[in-house]
């Protein structure tokens, strides 16, 4: 369940910090009843960034498969061995 906090609560930095770390998800900050900002712990940010990067790479890989830009693993290993003299 997303946490929604009014902007006036940002004055209590310890409370906000604890909320970010305990919830392990973004905290939505409202101003005059409307969404204004999103804050999160560094751990949550890094996890989110990692997952976004992973999903981007998976989408590229899926596009390569659909376009036929793939090779047999045995051929790829053989090419690597030839290239590096293994």
PyMOL Python script that loads the backbone (N, CA, C, O; Angstrom):
from pymol import cmd

cmd.read_pdbstr("""\
ATOM      1  N   UNK A   1       0.842  -1.179   0.000  1.00  0.00           N
ATOM      2  CA  UNK A   1       0.000   0.000   0.000  1.00  0.00           C
ATOM      3  C   UNK A   1       0.883   1.236   0.000  1.00  0.00           C
ATOM      4  O   UNK A   1       1.730   1.378   0.882  1.00  0.00           O
ATOM      5  N   UNK A   2       0.713   2.126  -0.952  1.00  0.00           N
ATOM      6  CA  UNK A   2       1.573   3.314  -0.999  1.00  0.00           C
ATOM      7  C   UNK A   2       1.334   4.231   0.194  1.00  0.00           C
ATOM      8  O   UNK A   2       0.210   4.384   0.671  1.00  0.00           O
ATOM      9  N   UNK A   3       2.415   4.832   0.657  1.00  0.00           N
ATOM     10  CA  UNK A   3       2.347   5.797   1.752  1.00  0.00           C
ATOM     11  C   UNK A   3       2.181   7.187   1.154  1.00  0.00           C
ATOM     12  O   UNK A   3       2.915   7.570   0.243  1.00  0.00           O
ATOM     13  N   UNK A   4       1.217   7.938   1.668  1.00  0.00           N
ATOM     14  CA  UNK A   4       0.977   9.307   1.216  1.00  0.00           C
ATOM     15  C   UNK A   4       1.097  10.213   2.433  1.00  0.00           C
ATOM     16  O   UNK A   4       0.420  10.023   3.444  1.00  0.00           O
ATOM     17  N   UNK A   5       1.982  11.209   2.307  1.00  0.00           N
ATOM     18  CA  UNK A   5       2.296  12.071   3.445  1.00  0.00           C
ATOM     19  C   UNK A   5       2.171  13.523   3.002  1.00  0.00           C
ATOM     20  O   UNK A   5       2.651  13.882   1.927  1.00  0.00           O
ATOM     21  N   UNK A   6       1.527  14.372   3.823  1.00  0.00           N
ATOM     22  CA  UNK A   6       1.470  15.801   3.475  1.00  0.00           C
ATOM     23  C   UNK A   6       2.850  16.444   3.643  1.00  0.00           C
ATOM     24  O   UNK A   6       3.657  16.008   4.464  1.00  0.00           O
ATOM     25  N   UNK A   7       3.099  17.473   2.861  1.00  0.00           N
ATOM     26  CA  UNK A   7       4.411  18.113   2.836  1.00  0.00           C
ATOM     27  C   UNK A   7       4.806  18.683   4.201  1.00  0.00           C
ATOM     28  O   UNK A   7       5.994  18.761   4.514  1.00  0.00           O
ATOM     29  N   UNK A   8       3.850  19.070   4.993  1.00  0.00           N
ATOM     30  CA  UNK A   8       4.175  19.630   6.317  1.00  0.00           C
ATOM     31  C   UNK A   8       4.875  18.608   7.209  1.00  0.00           C
ATOM     32  O   UNK A   8       5.601  18.986   8.128  1.00  0.00           O
ATOM     33  N   UNK A   9       4.662  17.297   6.945  1.00  0.00           N
ATOM     34  CA  UNK A   9       5.311  16.249   7.747  1.00  0.00           C
ATOM     35  C   UNK A   9       6.795  16.110   7.446  1.00  0.00           C
ATOM     36  O   UNK A   9       7.503  15.416   8.177  1.00  0.00           O
ATOM     37  N   UNK A  10       7.293  16.759   6.375  1.00  0.00           N
ATOM     38  CA  UNK A  10       8.714  16.693   6.061  1.00  0.00           C
ATOM     39  C   UNK A  10       9.568  17.387   7.121  1.00  0.00           C
ATOM     40  O   UNK A  10      10.781  17.183   7.176  1.00  0.00           O
ATOM     41  N   UNK A  11       8.938  18.203   7.960  1.00  0.00           N
ATOM     42  CA  UNK A  11       9.668  18.857   9.042  1.00  0.00           C
ATOM     43  C   UNK A  11      10.231  17.832  10.014  1.00  0.00           C
ATOM     44  O   UNK A  11      11.280  18.054  10.620  1.00  0.00           O
ATOM     45  N   UNK A  12       9.536  16.713  10.162  1.00  0.00           N
ATOM     46  CA  UNK A  12       9.977  15.652  11.069  1.00  0.00           C
ATOM     47  C   UNK A  12      10.828  14.663  10.268  1.00  0.00           C
ATOM     48  O   UNK A  12      10.343  13.616   9.837  1.00  0.00           O
ATOM     49  N   UNK A  13      12.095  15.011  10.079  1.00  0.00           N
ATOM     50  CA  UNK A  13      12.968  14.242   9.196  1.00  0.00           C
ATOM     51  C   UNK A  13      13.203  12.811   9.690  1.00  0.00           C
ATOM     52  O   UNK A  13      13.323  11.888   8.885  1.00  0.00           O
ATOM     53  N   UNK A  14      13.267  12.629  10.999  1.00  0.00           N
ATOM     54  CA  UNK A  14      13.484  11.276  11.528  1.00  0.00           C
ATOM     55  C   UNK A  14      12.300  10.388  11.191  1.00  0.00           C
ATOM     56  O   UNK A  14      12.483   9.237  10.797  1.00  0.00           O
ATOM     57  N   UNK A  15      11.098  10.903  11.338  1.00  0.00           N
ATOM     58  CA  UNK A  15       9.890  10.144  11.006  1.00  0.00           C
ATOM     59  C   UNK A  15       9.880   9.764   9.523  1.00  0.00           C
ATOM     60  O   UNK A  15       9.599   8.617   9.178  1.00  0.00           O
ATOM     61  N   UNK A  16      10.183  10.714   8.660  1.00  0.00           N
ATOM     62  CA  UNK A  16      10.180  10.467   7.215  1.00  0.00           C
ATOM     63  C   UNK A  16      11.256   9.447   6.849  1.00  0.00           C
ATOM     64  O   UNK A  16      11.009   8.542   6.052  1.00  0.00           O
ATOM     65  N   UNK A  17      12.440   9.589   7.423  1.00  0.00           N
ATOM     66  CA  UNK A  17      13.522   8.642   7.146  1.00  0.00           C
ATOM     67  C   UNK A  17      13.120   7.230   7.566  1.00  0.00           C
ATOM     68  O   UNK A  17      13.302   6.275   6.811  1.00  0.00           O
ATOM     69  N   UNK A  18      12.578   7.104   8.764  1.00  0.00           N
ATOM     70  CA  UNK A  18      12.138   5.789   9.243  1.00  0.00           C
ATOM     71  C   UNK A  18      11.033   5.213   8.348  1.00  0.00           C
ATOM     72  O   UNK A  18      11.024   4.018   8.051  1.00  0.00           O
ATOM     73  N   UNK A  19      10.117   6.064   7.931  1.00  0.00           N
ATOM     74  CA  UNK A  19       9.022   5.630   7.065  1.00  0.00           C
ATOM     75  C   UNK A  19       9.570   5.100   5.733  1.00  0.00           C
ATOM     76  O   UNK A  19       9.111   4.073   5.234  1.00  0.00           O
ATOM     77  N   UNK A  20      10.543   5.801   5.170  1.00  0.00           N
ATOM     78  CA  UNK A  20      11.146   5.363   3.907  1.00  0.00           C
ATOM     79  C   UNK A  20      11.834   4.013   4.058  1.00  0.00           C
ATOM     80  O   UNK A  20      11.695   3.148   3.194  1.00  0.00           O
ATOM     81  N   UNK A  21      12.561   3.828   5.129  1.00  0.00           N
ATOM     82  CA  UNK A  21      13.299   2.582   5.328  1.00  0.00           C
ATOM     83  C   UNK A  21      12.373   1.422   5.700  1.00  0.00           C
ATOM     84  O   UNK A  21      12.600   0.289   5.273  1.00  0.00           O
ATOM     85  N   UNK A  22      11.350   1.691   6.478  1.00  0.00           N
ATOM     86  CA  UNK A  22      10.438   0.624   6.897  1.00  0.00           C
ATOM     87  C   UNK A  22       9.510   0.175   5.770  1.00  0.00           C
ATOM     88  O   UNK A  22       9.228  -1.016   5.638  1.00  0.00           O
ATOM     89  N   UNK A  23       9.042   1.107   4.969  1.00  0.00           N
ATOM     90  CA  UNK A  23       8.081   0.763   3.922  1.00  0.00           C
ATOM     91  C   UNK A  23       8.761   0.115   2.722  1.00  0.00           C
ATOM     92  O   UNK A  23       8.142  -0.671   2.006  1.00  0.00           O
ATOM     93  N   UNK A  24      10.045   0.446   2.497  1.00  0.00           N
ATOM     94  CA  UNK A  24      10.810  -0.080   1.365  1.00  0.00           C
ATOM     95  C   UNK A  24      10.127   0.165   0.023  1.00  0.00           C
ATOM     96  O   UNK A  24      10.239  -0.638  -0.904  1.00  0.00           O
ATOM     97  N   UNK A  25       9.432   1.269  -0.061  1.00  0.00           N
ATOM     98  CA  UNK A  25       8.800   1.691  -1.310  1.00  0.00           C
ATOM     99  C   UNK A  25       8.746   3.212  -1.319  1.00  0.00           C
ATOM    100  O   UNK A  25       8.948   3.842  -0.281  1.00  0.00           O
ATOM    101  N   UNK A  26       8.480   3.805  -2.464  1.00  0.00           N
ATOM    102  CA  UNK A  26       8.425   5.270  -2.531  1.00  0.00           C
ATOM    103  C   UNK A  26       7.328   5.854  -1.632  1.00  0.00           C
ATOM    104  O   UNK A  26       6.277   5.245  -1.433  1.00  0.00           O
ATOM    105  N   UNK A  27       7.595   7.027  -1.106  1.00  0.00           N
ATOM    106  CA  UNK A  27       6.636   7.766  -0.282  1.00  0.00           C
ATOM    107  C   UNK A  27       6.160   8.949  -1.119  1.00  0.00           C
ATOM    108  O   UNK A  27       6.971   9.729  -1.619  1.00  0.00           O
ATOM    109  N   UNK A  28       4.858   9.079  -1.270  1.00  0.00           N
ATOM    110  CA  UNK A  28       4.287  10.159  -2.071  1.00  0.00           C
ATOM    111  C   UNK A  28       3.979  11.347  -1.159  1.00  0.00           C
ATOM    112  O   UNK A  28       3.293  11.212  -0.146  1.00  0.00           O
ATOM    113  N   UNK A  29       4.501  12.511  -1.542  1.00  0.00           N
ATOM    114  CA  UNK A  29       4.321  13.738  -0.768  1.00  0.00           C
ATOM    115  C   UNK A  29       3.282  14.608  -1.475  1.00  0.00           C
ATOM    116  O   UNK A  29       3.373  14.855  -2.678  1.00  0.00           O
ATOM    117  N   UNK A  30       2.295  15.067  -0.704  1.00  0.00           N
ATOM    118  CA  UNK A  30       1.246  15.913  -1.271  1.00  0.00           C
ATOM    119  C   UNK A  30       1.410  17.356  -0.798  1.00  0.00           C
ATOM    120  O   UNK A  30       1.934  17.622   0.284  1.00  0.00           O
ATOM    121  N   UNK A  31       0.955  18.261  -1.628  1.00  0.00           N
ATOM    122  CA  UNK A  31       0.950  19.685  -1.286  1.00  0.00           C
ATOM    123  C   UNK A  31      -0.425  20.212  -1.671  1.00  0.00           C
ATOM    124  O   UNK A  31      -0.827  20.120  -2.831  1.00  0.00           O
ATOM    125  N   UNK A  32      -1.139  20.760  -0.707  1.00  0.00           N
ATOM    126  CA  UNK A  32      -2.507  21.241  -0.914  1.00  0.00           C
ATOM    127  C   UNK A  32      -3.412  20.144  -1.493  1.00  0.00           C
ATOM    128  O   UNK A  32      -4.295  20.416  -2.307  1.00  0.00           O
ATOM    129  N   UNK A  33      -3.175  18.905  -1.056  1.00  0.00           N
ATOM    130  CA  UNK A  33      -4.023  17.791  -1.465  1.00  0.00           C
ATOM    131  C   UNK A  33      -3.677  17.171  -2.810  1.00  0.00           C
ATOM    132  O   UNK A  33      -4.359  16.246  -3.251  1.00  0.00           O
ATOM    133  N   UNK A  34      -2.637  17.660  -3.469  1.00  0.00           N
ATOM    134  CA  UNK A  34      -2.238  17.133  -4.784  1.00  0.00           C
ATOM    135  C   UNK A  34      -0.827  16.550  -4.706  1.00  0.00           C
ATOM    136  O   UNK A  34      -0.005  16.998  -3.907  1.00  0.00           O
ATOM    137  N   UNK A  35      -0.561  15.565  -5.530  1.00  0.00           N
ATOM    138  CA  UNK A  35       0.762  14.970  -5.580  1.00  0.00           C
ATOM    139  C   UNK A  35       1.807  16.000  -5.949  1.00  0.00           C
ATOM    140  O   UNK A  35       1.610  16.789  -6.873  1.00  0.00           O
ATOM    141  N   UNK A  36       2.933  15.994  -5.221  1.00  0.00           N
ATOM    142  CA  UNK A  36       3.970  16.995  -5.455  1.00  0.00           C
ATOM    143  C   UNK A  36       5.344  16.355  -5.645  1.00  0.00           C
ATOM    144  O   UNK A  36       6.079  16.742  -6.553  1.00  0.00           O
ATOM    145  N   UNK A  37       5.706  15.370  -4.795  1.00  0.00           N
ATOM    146  CA  UNK A  37       7.030  14.758  -4.840  1.00  0.00           C
ATOM    147  C   UNK A  37       6.935  13.288  -4.465  1.00  0.00           C
ATOM    148  O   UNK A  37       5.927  12.815  -3.940  1.00  0.00           O
ATOM    149  N   UNK A  38       8.020  12.588  -4.753  1.00  0.00           N
ATOM    150  CA  UNK A  38       8.172  11.203  -4.324  1.00  0.00           C
ATOM    151  C   UNK A  38       9.557  11.081  -3.719  1.00  0.00           C
ATOM    152  O   UNK A  38      10.540  11.528  -4.309  1.00  0.00           O
ATOM    153  N   UNK A  39       9.637  10.471  -2.533  1.00  0.00           N
ATOM    154  CA  UNK A  39      10.939  10.237  -1.905  1.00  0.00           C
ATOM    155  C   UNK A  39      11.048   8.762  -1.545  1.00  0.00           C
ATOM    156  O   UNK A  39      10.045   8.072  -1.365  1.00  0.00           O
ATOM    157  N   UNK A  40      12.295   8.294  -1.445  1.00  0.00           N
ATOM    158  CA  UNK A  40      12.516   6.893  -1.086  1.00  0.00           C
ATOM    159  C   UNK A  40      13.908   6.752  -0.493  1.00  0.00           C
ATOM    160  O   UNK A  40      14.747   7.644  -0.623  1.00  0.00           O
ATOM    161  N   UNK A  41      14.144   5.619   0.161  1.00  0.00           N
ATOM    162  CA  UNK A  41      15.464   5.354   0.722  1.00  0.00           C
ATOM    163  C   UNK A  41      16.437   5.057  -0.411  1.00  0.00           C
ATOM    164  O   UNK A  41      16.021   4.732  -1.523  1.00  0.00           O
ATOM    165  N   UNK A  42      17.717   5.168  -0.134  1.00  0.00           N
ATOM    166  CA  UNK A  42      18.741   4.854  -1.134  1.00  0.00           C
ATOM    167  C   UNK A  42      18.637   3.396  -1.558  1.00  0.00           C
ATOM    168  O   UNK A  42      18.796   3.074  -2.736  1.00  0.00           O
ATOM    169  N   UNK A  43      18.373   2.527  -0.613  1.00  0.00           N
ATOM    170  CA  UNK A  43      18.241   1.098  -0.919  1.00  0.00           C
ATOM    171  C   UNK A  43      17.104   0.857  -1.917  1.00  0.00           C
ATOM    172  O   UNK A  43      17.266   0.101  -2.875  1.00  0.00           O
ATOM    173  N   UNK A  44      15.977   1.490  -1.695  1.00  0.00           N
ATOM    174  CA  UNK A  44      14.837   1.352  -2.593  1.00  0.00           C
ATOM    175  C   UNK A  44      15.165   1.938  -3.957  1.00  0.00           C
ATOM    176  O   UNK A  44      14.807   1.359  -4.983  1.00  0.00           O
ATOM    177  N   UNK A  45      15.843   3.079  -3.978  1.00  0.00           N
ATOM    178  CA  UNK A  45      16.223   3.707  -5.239  1.00  0.00           C
ATOM    179  C   UNK A  45      17.163   2.805  -6.038  1.00  0.00           C
ATOM    180  O   UNK A  45      16.968   2.609  -7.237  1.00  0.00           O
ATOM    181  N   UNK A  46      18.178   2.258  -5.374  1.00  0.00           N
ATOM    182  CA  UNK A  46      19.146   1.398  -6.059  1.00  0.00           C
ATOM    183  C   UNK A  46      18.475   0.129  -6.587  1.00  0.00           C
ATOM    184  O   UNK A  46      18.774  -0.315  -7.696  1.00  0.00           O
ATOM    185  N   UNK A  47      17.586  -0.444  -5.815  1.00  0.00           N
ATOM    186  CA  UNK A  47      16.861  -1.639  -6.262  1.00  0.00           C
ATOM    187  C   UNK A  47      15.989  -1.305  -7.478  1.00  0.00           C
ATOM    188  O   UNK A  47      15.947  -2.058  -8.451  1.00  0.00           O
ATOM    189  N   UNK A  48      15.305  -0.178  -7.406  1.00  0.00           N
ATOM    190  CA  UNK A  48      14.448   0.248  -8.506  1.00  0.00           C
ATOM    191  C   UNK A  48      15.269   0.521  -9.767  1.00  0.00           C
ATOM    192  O   UNK A  48      14.867   0.138 -10.866  1.00  0.00           O
ATOM    193  N   UNK A  49      16.407   1.176  -9.609  1.00  0.00           N
ATOM    194  CA  UNK A  49      17.284   1.465 -10.750  1.00  0.00           C
ATOM    195  C   UNK A  49      17.815   0.174 -11.356  1.00  0.00           C
ATOM    196  O   UNK A  49      17.862   0.032 -12.577  1.00  0.00           O
ATOM    197  N   UNK A  50      18.217  -0.770 -10.504  1.00  0.00           N
ATOM    198  CA  UNK A  50      18.720  -2.057 -10.985  1.00  0.00           C
ATOM    199  C   UNK A  50      17.647  -2.786 -11.788  1.00  0.00           C
ATOM    200  O   UNK A  50      17.921  -3.298 -12.874  1.00  0.00           O
ATOM    201  N   UNK A  51      16.430  -2.834 -11.258  1.00  0.00           N
ATOM    202  CA  UNK A  51      15.344  -3.532 -11.947  1.00  0.00           C
ATOM    203  C   UNK A  51      14.987  -2.857 -13.264  1.00  0.00           C
ATOM    204  O   UNK A  51      14.737  -3.539 -14.258  1.00  0.00           O
ATOM    205  N   UNK A  52      14.957  -1.530 -13.288  1.00  0.00           N
ATOM    206  CA  UNK A  52      14.672  -0.811 -14.534  1.00  0.00           C
ATOM    207  C   UNK A  52      15.731  -1.113 -15.592  1.00  0.00           C
ATOM    208  O   UNK A  52      15.407  -1.317 -16.762  1.00  0.00           O
ATOM    209  N   UNK A  53      16.988  -1.140 -15.181  1.00  0.00           N
ATOM    210  CA  UNK A  53      18.081  -1.459 -16.099  1.00  0.00           C
ATOM    211  C   UNK A  53      17.942  -2.895 -16.611  1.00  0.00           C
ATOM    212  O   UNK A  53      18.130  -3.155 -17.800  1.00  0.00           O
ATOM    213  N   UNK A  54      17.617  -3.815 -15.719  1.00  0.00           N
ATOM    214  CA  UNK A  54      17.431  -5.218 -16.101  1.00  0.00           C
ATOM    215  C   UNK A  54      16.285  -5.364 -17.097  1.00  0.00           C
ATOM    216  O   UNK A  54      16.423  -6.067 -18.098  1.00  0.00           O
ATOM    217  N   UNK A  55      15.161  -4.711 -16.833  1.00  0.00           N
ATOM    218  CA  UNK A  55      14.008  -4.789 -17.744  1.00  0.00           C
ATOM    219  C   UNK A  55      14.342  -4.204 -19.113  1.00  0.00           C
ATOM    220  O   UNK A  55      13.897  -4.726 -20.136  1.00  0.00           O
ATOM    221  N   UNK A  56      15.125  -3.121 -19.138  1.00  0.00           N
ATOM    222  CA  UNK A  56      15.553  -2.544 -20.416  1.00  0.00           C
ATOM    223  C   UNK A  56      16.395  -3.537 -21.211  1.00  0.00           C
ATOM    224  O   UNK A  56      16.203  -3.703 -22.415  1.00  0.00           O
ATOM    225  N   UNK A  57      17.332  -4.198 -20.525  1.00  0.00           N
ATOM    226  CA  UNK A  57      18.185  -5.175 -21.200  1.00  0.00           C
ATOM    227  C   UNK A  57      17.379  -6.384 -21.679  1.00  0.00           C
ATOM    228  O   UNK A  57      17.645  -6.919 -22.755  1.00  0.00           O
ATOM    229  N   UNK A  58      16.401  -6.813 -20.889  1.00  0.00           N
ATOM    230  CA  UNK A  58      15.548  -7.922 -21.314  1.00  0.00           C
ATOM    231  C   UNK A  58      14.722  -7.551 -22.541  1.00  0.00           C
ATOM    232  O   UNK A  58      14.529  -8.377 -23.433  1.00  0.00           O
ATOM    233  N   UNK A  59      14.240  -6.327 -22.589  1.00  0.00           N
ATOM    234  CA  UNK A  59      13.463  -5.875 -23.751  1.00  0.00           C
ATOM    235  C   UNK A  59      14.337  -5.866 -25.004  1.00  0.00           C
ATOM    236  O   UNK A  59      13.881  -6.245 -26.083  1.00  0.00           O
ATOM    237  N   UNK A  60      15.590  -5.435 -24.865  1.00  0.00           N
ATOM    238  CA  UNK A  60      16.515  -5.450 -26.004  1.00  0.00           C
ATOM    239  C   UNK A  60      16.780  -6.883 -26.443  1.00  0.00           C
ATOM    240  O   UNK A  60      16.801  -7.173 -27.640  1.00  0.00           O
ATOM    241  N   UNK A  61      16.983  -7.781 -25.481  1.00  0.00           N
ATOM    242  CA  UNK A  61      17.237  -9.185 -25.805  1.00  0.00           C
ATOM    243  C   UNK A  61      16.038  -9.810 -26.510  1.00  0.00           C
ATOM    244  O   UNK A  61      16.203 -10.565 -27.468  1.00  0.00           O
ATOM    245  N   UNK A  62      14.838  -9.501 -26.041  1.00  0.00           N
ATOM    246  CA  UNK A  62      13.634 -10.031 -26.687  1.00  0.00           C
ATOM    247  C   UNK A  62      13.513  -9.517 -28.118  1.00  0.00           C
ATOM    248  O   UNK A  62      13.122 -10.263 -29.016  1.00  0.00           O
ATOM    249  N   UNK A  63      13.844  -8.251 -28.333  1.00  0.00           N
ATOM    250  CA  UNK A  63      13.803  -7.692 -29.690  1.00  0.00           C
ATOM    251  C   UNK A  63      14.825  -8.389 -30.585  1.00  0.00           C
ATOM    252  O   UNK A  63      14.550  -8.652 -31.755  1.00  0.00           O
ATOM    253  N   UNK A  64      16.011  -8.692 -30.035  1.00  0.00           N
ATOM    254  CA  UNK A  64      17.023  -9.420 -30.807  1.00  0.00           C
ATOM    255  C   UNK A  64      16.526 -10.805 -31.198  1.00  0.00           C
ATOM    256  O   UNK A  64      16.729 -11.240 -32.332  1.00  0.00           O
ATOM    257  N   UNK A  65      15.884 -11.490 -30.282  1.00  0.00           N
ATOM    258  CA  UNK A  65      15.358 -12.830 -30.575  1.00  0.00           C
ATOM    259  C   UNK A  65      14.293 -12.742 -31.668  1.00  0.00           C
ATOM    260  O   UNK A  65      14.306 -13.533 -32.612  1.00  0.00           O
ATOM    261  N   UNK A  66      13.382 -11.793 -31.546  1.00  0.00           N
ATOM    262  CA  UNK A  66      12.326 -11.636 -32.547  1.00  0.00           C
ATOM    263  C   UNK A  66      12.883 -11.290 -33.926  1.00  0.00           C
ATOM    264  O   UNK A  66      12.334 -11.705 -34.946  1.00  0.00           O
ATOM    265  N   UNK A  67      13.980 -10.525 -33.949  1.00  0.00           N
ATOM    266  CA  UNK A  67      14.584 -10.112 -35.218  1.00  0.00           C
ATOM    267  C   UNK A  67      15.546 -11.166 -35.766  1.00  0.00           C
ATOM    268  O   UNK A  67      16.107 -10.992 -36.849  1.00  0.00           O
ATOM    269  N   UNK A  68      15.735 -12.245 -35.030  1.00  0.00           N
ATOM    270  CA  UNK A  68      16.608 -13.311 -35.496  1.00  0.00           C
ATOM    271  C   UNK A  68      18.082 -13.039 -35.280  1.00  0.00           C
ATOM    272  O   UNK A  68      18.926 -13.710 -35.874  1.00  0.00           O
ATOM    273  N   UNK A  69      18.412 -12.060 -34.430  1.00  0.00           N
ATOM    274  CA  UNK A  69      19.813 -11.747 -34.145  1.00  0.00           C
ATOM    275  C   UNK A  69      20.299 -12.606 -32.980  1.00  0.00           C
ATOM    276  O   UNK A  69      20.596 -12.108 -31.894  1.00  0.00           O
ATOM    277  N   UNK A  70      20.371 -13.919 -33.242  1.00  0.00           N
ATOM    278  CA  UNK A  70      20.810 -14.874 -32.222  1.00  0.00           C
ATOM    279  C   UNK A  70      21.808 -15.829 -32.853  1.00  0.00           C
ATOM    280  O   UNK A  70      21.897 -15.936 -34.076  1.00  0.00           O
ATOM    281  N   UNK A  71      22.556 -16.518 -32.010  1.00  0.00           N
ATOM    282  CA  UNK A  71      23.475 -17.540 -32.507  1.00  0.00           C
ATOM    283  C   UNK A  71      23.441 -18.739 -31.570  1.00  0.00           C
ATOM    284  O   UNK A  71      23.057 -18.628 -30.406  1.00  0.00           O
ATOM    285  N   UNK A  72      23.842 -19.861 -32.089  1.00  0.00           N
ATOM    286  CA  UNK A  72      23.911 -21.085 -31.306  1.00  0.00           C
ATOM    287  C   UNK A  72      25.026 -20.941 -30.279  1.00  0.00           C
ATOM    288  O   UNK A  72      26.084 -20.398 -30.596  1.00  0.00           O
ATOM    289  N   UNK A  73      24.812 -21.412 -29.067  1.00  0.00           N
ATOM    290  CA  UNK A  73      25.798 -21.242 -28.005  1.00  0.00           C
ATOM    291  C   UNK A  73      27.108 -21.952 -28.348  1.00  0.00           C
ATOM    292  O   UNK A  73      28.183 -21.445 -28.026  1.00  0.00           O
ATOM    293  N   UNK A  74      27.036 -23.110 -28.994  1.00  0.00           N
ATOM    294  CA  UNK A  74      28.261 -23.809 -29.370  1.00  0.00           C
ATOM    295  C   UNK A  74      29.072 -22.999 -30.380  1.00  0.00           C
ATOM    296  O   UNK A  74      30.300 -22.961 -30.302  1.00  0.00           O
ATOM    297  N   UNK A  75      28.392 -22.353 -31.323  1.00  0.00           N
ATOM    298  CA  UNK A  75      29.079 -21.502 -32.294  1.00  0.00           C
ATOM    299  C   UNK A  75      29.711 -20.293 -31.607  1.00  0.00           C
ATOM    300  O   UNK A  75      30.829 -19.898 -31.937  1.00  0.00           O
ATOM    301  N   UNK A  76      29.002 -19.721 -30.668  1.00  0.00           N
ATOM    302  CA  UNK A  76      29.516 -18.549 -29.951  1.00  0.00           C
ATOM    303  C   UNK A  76      30.764 -18.918 -29.152  1.00  0.00           C
ATOM    304  O   UNK A  76      31.740 -18.167 -29.157  1.00  0.00           O
ATOM    305  N   UNK A  77      30.749 -20.056 -28.471  1.00  0.00           N
ATOM    306  CA  UNK A  77      31.913 -20.493 -27.694  1.00  0.00           C
ATOM    307  C   UNK A  77      33.084 -20.786 -28.621  1.00  0.00           C
ATOM    308  O   UNK A  77      34.226 -20.449 -28.309  1.00  0.00           O
ATOM    309  N   UNK A  78      32.807 -21.408 -29.749  1.00  0.00           N
ATOM    310  CA  UNK A  78      33.856 -21.695 -30.728  1.00  0.00           C
ATOM    311  C   UNK A  78      34.486 -20.401 -31.249  1.00  0.00           C
ATOM    312  O   UNK A  78      35.706 -20.321 -31.391  1.00  0.00           O
ATOM    313  N   UNK A  79      33.669 -19.399 -31.530  1.00  0.00           N
ATOM    314  CA  UNK A  79      34.180 -18.116 -32.000  1.00  0.00           C
ATOM    315  C   UNK A  79      35.050 -17.444 -30.949  1.00  0.00           C
ATOM    316  O   UNK A  79      36.084 -16.863 -31.277  1.00  0.00           O
ATOM    317  N   UNK A  80      34.640 -17.521 -29.696  1.00  0.00           N
ATOM    318  CA  UNK A  80      35.405 -16.914 -28.605  1.00  0.00           C
ATOM    319  C   UNK A  80      36.750 -17.620 -28.451  1.00  0.00           C
ATOM    320  O   UNK A  80      37.781 -16.973 -28.268  1.00  0.00           O
ATOM    321  N   UNK A  81      36.732 -18.941 -28.527  1.00  0.00           N
ATOM    322  CA  UNK A  81      37.984 -19.702 -28.417  1.00  0.00           C
ATOM    323  C   UNK A  81      38.957 -19.349 -29.540  1.00  0.00           C
ATOM    324  O   UNK A  81      40.157 -19.195 -29.316  1.00  0.00           O
ATOM    325  N   UNK A  82      38.419 -19.224 -30.744  1.00  0.00           N
ATOM    326  CA  UNK A  82      39.274 -18.854 -31.880  1.00  0.00           C
ATOM    327  C   UNK A  82      39.836 -17.451 -31.699  1.00  0.00           C
ATOM    328  O   UNK A  82      41.014 -17.202 -31.958  1.00  0.00           O
ATOM    329  N   UNK A  83      38.988 -16.549 -31.257  1.00  0.00           N
ATOM    330  CA  UNK A  83      39.400 -15.150 -31.114  1.00  0.00           C
ATOM    331  C   UNK A  83      40.507 -14.990 -30.080  1.00  0.00           C
ATOM    332  O   UNK A  83      41.434 -14.208 -30.287  1.00  0.00           O
ATOM    333  N   UNK A  84      40.422 -15.721 -28.970  1.00  0.00           N
ATOM    334  CA  UNK A  84      41.375 -15.558 -27.889  1.00  0.00           C
ATOM    335  C   UNK A  84      42.391 -16.688 -27.796  1.00  0.00           C
ATOM    336  O   UNK A  84      43.168 -16.753 -26.844  1.00  0.00           O
ATOM    337  N   UNK A  85      42.385 -17.575 -28.784  1.00  0.00           N
ATOM    338  CA  UNK A  85      43.380 -18.663 -28.834  1.00  0.00           C
ATOM    339  C   UNK A  85      43.266 -19.639 -27.679  1.00  0.00           C
ATOM    340  O   UNK A  85      44.280 -20.085 -27.141  1.00  0.00           O
ATOM    341  N   UNK A  86      42.087 -19.965 -27.305  1.00  0.00           N
ATOM    342  CA  UNK A  86      41.864 -20.901 -26.188  1.00  0.00           C
ATOM    343  C   UNK A  86      41.712 -22.325 -26.659  1.00  0.00           C
ATOM    344  O   UNK A  86      41.520 -23.227 -25.844  1.00  0.00           O
TER     345      UNK A  86
END
""", "prot")
cmd.dss("prot")
cmd.show_as("cartoon", "prot")
cmd.util.cbc("prot")
cmd.orient("prot")
